[in-house]
Amino acid sequence: MELKKIAVKIFSDPPDSVPLTYFIDVFHGWIQASDGVYHDVADYSHMQAGPGIVLVANNANVSIDETGHRRGLLFTQKSPLAGSNAQVVRSALRAALENCRKLENDPALKGALRFSGREIAVIVNDRLFATNTDDAFADLKPEIDSLGRDLFSGAPFTVERDRDARKRLNFAVKSAQTFGTADLIRNLEQSYGSST
């Protein structure tokens, strides 16, 4: 199985003290500063446990997603990425973490938002390419295991799947140890040479 499109969700640390609609202005600020990278903001804040606030770009969307009543930053890679499966997943995860760090440091949020370093979700964003089955999970799990070892710097972790057939193929990577966003980025950087 060769991955092309991937989504990564990094959950925020509760309680979620920032009102969802605040991210509309934050993302509009990103558009103004991006020199054409971002194009629009879609507001789904009226939907309970929905896609939240979405920042739209050609290659990827960044959103404050509240699916499953769990807030987090969802990075959705829309254009195919080149490289091995491990490189594709790591590239999407790195982009998601960089966006988390950008939000944590955004002056408009005044430090009120932090992301949990204990759990990430990796979603294969192509139902035709990868169905949510035991076989597909087993096929990609070695890459996710390798990612977890590097991301959590050797700390114990688990990889689980939501088996609901209506959902896309997914991997919940969880560690009992807490890591900050900067820690996770550093861990990925340090492991990059041995994983490419």
C-alpha positions as CSV (number, residue, x, y, z in Angstrom):
1,M,0.0,0.0,0.0
2,E,1.5,3.3,-1.1
3,L,0.2,6.4,0.8
4,K,-0.5,9.6,-1.0
5,K,-3.0,11.6,1.1
6,I,-2.9,11.8,4.8
7,A,-4.5,13.7,7.7
8,V,-3.1,14.2,11.2
9,K,-4.9,15.4,14.3
10,I,-3.1,16.6,17.4
11,F,-5.4,17.1,20.3
12,S,-5.5,20.2,22.5
13,D,-5.1,20.0,26.2
14,P,-8.4,20.4,28.0
15,P,-10.0,22.5,29.1
16,D,-10.6,24.2,25.8
17,S,-10.7,27.7,27.1
18,V,-10.5,29.5,23.7
19,P,-14.0,29.9,22.1
20,L,-14.0,28.2,18.7
21,T,-15.0,31.4,16.8
22,Y,-11.8,33.1,18.0
23,F,-10.0,31.0,15.4
24,I,-11.8,32.8,12.5
25,D,-9.9,36.0,13.2
26,V,-6.6,34.1,13.9
27,F,-6.8,32.3,10.6
28,H,-7.7,35.5,8.7
29,G,-4.5,36.9,10.2
30,W,-2.6,33.9,8.8
31,I,-4.2,34.5,5.3
32,Q,-3.1,38.2,5.4
33,A,0.5,37.1,6.3
34,S,0.8,34.2,4.0
35,D,1.4,35.9,0.6
36,G,-1.3,33.7,-1.1
37,V,-0.6,30.4,0.6
38,Y,-4.0,30.4,2.3
39,H,-7.2,31.4,0.6
40,D,-10.3,31.2,2.8
41,V,-11.7,30.4,6.2
42,A,-14.8,28.2,6.5
43,D,-16.9,28.5,9.7
44,Y,-18.6,25.3,10.8
45,S,-18.8,26.4,14.5
46,H,-22.6,26.0,14.3
47,M,-22.2,22.2,14.0
48,Q,-21.9,20.2,17.2
49,A,-18.8,18.0,17.2
50,G,-18.1,19.1,13.7
51,P,-15.2,20.3,11.5
52,G,-14.9,23.6,13.4
53,I,-13.0,26.4,11.8
54,V,-11.1,25.4,8.5
55,L,-8.3,27.4,7.0
56,V,-8.2,26.5,3.3
57,A,-5.1,26.2,1.0
58,N,-4.4,24.5,-2.3
59,N,-2.2,21.7,-0.9
60,A,-3.6,21.3,2.6
61,N,-6.2,22.5,5.1
62,V,-5.6,23.4,8.7
63,S,-8.6,23.3,11.0
64,I,-9.5,23.5,14.7
65,D,-11.6,20.3,14.5
66,E,-14.1,19.2,17.1
67,T,-15.1,15.8,15.7
68,G,-16.0,13.3,18.4
69,H,-16.3,16.2,20.9
70,R,-12.5,16.4,21.0
71,R,-10.8,19.6,19.9
72,G,-7.6,19.4,18.1
73,L,-5.6,20.7,15.1
74,L,-6.4,18.7,12.0
75,F,-3.9,19.0,9.2
76,T,-5.3,17.5,6.0
77,Q,-2.9,17.0,3.1
78,K,-4.9,17.3,-0.1
79,S,-2.2,17.0,-2.8
80,P,-0.2,13.8,-3.1
81,L,3.1,13.7,-1.3
82,A,6.2,12.0,-2.8
83,G,8.3,9.5,-0.9
84,S,7.9,6.3,1.1
85,N,5.0,5.7,3.4
86,A,7.1,6.7,6.4
87,Q,8.2,9.9,4.7
88,V,4.6,10.8,3.8
89,V,3.4,10.3,7.3
90,R,6.3,12.2,8.9
91,S,5.9,15.1,6.5
92,A,2.2,15.5,7.3
93,L,2.9,15.1,11.0
94,R,5.7,17.7,10.9
95,A,3.5,20.2,9.2
96,A,0.7,19.6,11.7
97,L,3.2,20.1,14.6
98,E,4.5,23.3,13.1
99,N,0.9,24.6,12.8
100,C,0.3,23.7,16.5
101,R,3.4,25.6,17.5
102,K,2.3,28.6,15.5
103,L,-1.1,28.6,17.2
104,E,0.5,28.2,20.7
105,N,2.7,31.2,20.0
106,D,0.0,33.3,18.3
107,P,-0.2,36.6,20.2
108,A,-4.0,36.8,19.7
109,L,-4.5,33.6,21.7
110,K,-2.2,34.9,24.6
111,G,-0.9,31.5,25.4
112,A,-4.4,30.1,26.2
113,L,-4.0,27.1,23.8
114,R,-1.7,24.1,24.3
115,F,-1.6,20.8,22.5
116,S,-1.3,17.5,24.1
117,G,1.8,15.6,23.2
118,R,0.4,12.3,24.4
119,E,-1.8,11.4,21.5
120,I,-2.0,11.9,17.8
121,A,-4.4,10.5,15.2
122,V,-3.2,9.5,11.7
123,I,-5.9,9.1,9.1
124,V,-5.5,7.8,5.6
125,N,-7.5,10.3,3.6
126,D,-8.6,8.2,0.7
127,R,-11.4,5.6,1.2
128,L,-10.9,4.1,-2.3
129,F,-7.2,3.6,-1.7
130,A,-7.4,2.2,1.9
131,T,-10.5,0.8,3.6
132,N,-10.8,0.6,7.4
133,T,-10.0,-3.1,7.7
134,D,-7.7,-5.3,9.9
135,D,-5.6,-6.1,6.8
136,A,-5.1,-2.5,5.9
137,F,-4.3,-1.6,9.5
138,A,-1.7,-4.4,9.7
139,D,-0.2,-3.3,6.4
140,L,0.6,0.2,7.6
141,K,1.2,-0.4,11.3
142,P,5.0,-1.0,11.0
143,E,5.4,2.6,9.6
144,I,3.2,3.9,12.4
145,D,5.1,1.9,15.0
146,S,8.4,3.3,13.7
147,L,6.9,6.8,13.8
148,G,5.8,6.4,17.4
149,R,9.2,5.2,18.6
150,D,10.8,8.3,17.1
151,L,8.0,10.7,18.0
152,F,8.0,9.7,21.7
153,S,11.7,9.2,21.9
154,G,11.5,5.6,23.0
155,A,8.8,6.1,25.7
156,P,6.1,3.4,25.7
157,F,3.2,3.9,23.4
158,T,0.2,2.1,21.9
159,V,-1.3,2.1,18.4
160,E,-5.0,1.5,18.2
161,R,-7.7,1.8,15.5
162,D,-11.4,2.8,15.5
163,R,-12.9,-0.2,13.7
164,D,-16.1,1.6,12.7
165,A,-16.3,0.8,9.0
166,R,-17.9,4.2,8.2
167,K,-14.6,5.9,9.2
168,R,-11.5,6.2,7.2
169,L,-8.5,4.0,8.1
170,N,-7.0,5.5,11.2
171,F,-4.3,5.0,13.8
172,A,-4.5,6.4,17.4
173,V,-0.9,6.7,18.7
174,K,-0.8,7.3,22.4
175,S,1.9,7.7,25.0
176,A,1.5,7.8,28.8
177,Q,4.3,10.4,28.9
178,T,3.7,14.1,28.2
179,F,5.5,15.8,25.4
180,G,5.3,19.5,24.4
181,T,5.0,20.5,20.8
182,A,8.6,21.6,20.6
183,D,9.7,18.2,22.1
184,L,7.8,16.3,19.4
185,I,9.3,18.4,16.6
186,R,12.8,18.0,18.0
187,N,12.3,14.2,18.3
188,L,11.2,14.0,14.7
189,E,14.2,16.1,13.6
190,Q,16.7,13.9,15.5
191,S,15.2,10.8,14.0
192,Y,15.0,12.1,10.4
193,G,18.3,10.9,9.2
194,S,17.8,7.3,10.3
195,S,14.2,7.1,8.9
196,T,14.7,8.3,5.4
